[in-house]
Amino acid sequence: MSRRQGGLSSREIWRGPLLMALLSGVGLVAALLADGLADWVSWLSLAVPVLVCCRGWFGGRKPSASEARSEEAATKPELLGDR
């Protein structure tokens, strides 16, 4: 897994989606095969991906100051100066 300059490795990129897929799979199997405690396991493991998506959609992280400046510079070429 190579790391690009200033970028993320493949492992860092895919860690979250793979974890959510694993939780979803565990939740679906638990819901199909067992009762009682497995029902709670299925509800909790199926709720995590939904909560993560809601957090990203409604309450996503705020951009850092450097990200905000680079985004502003990208939309306003006069801020870049003579390059």
WOCORBEL-V93035 format. One line per field, one symbol per residue. ss: DSSP state (H for helix, E for strand, - for the rest). psi: psi as a letter, one per 30 degrees, with the letter a starting at -180 (. if undefined). Layout:
ss->???
psi->???
This chain:
ss->---------HHHHHHHHHHHHHHHHHHHHHHHH---HHHHHHHHHHHHHHHHHHHHHH------HHHHHHHHHHH-HHH----
psi->jlkljgalleeeefeeeeeeeeeeeeeeeeeefllcefeeeeeefffeeeeeeeeeeehllkkleeeeeeeeeefjffffaj.
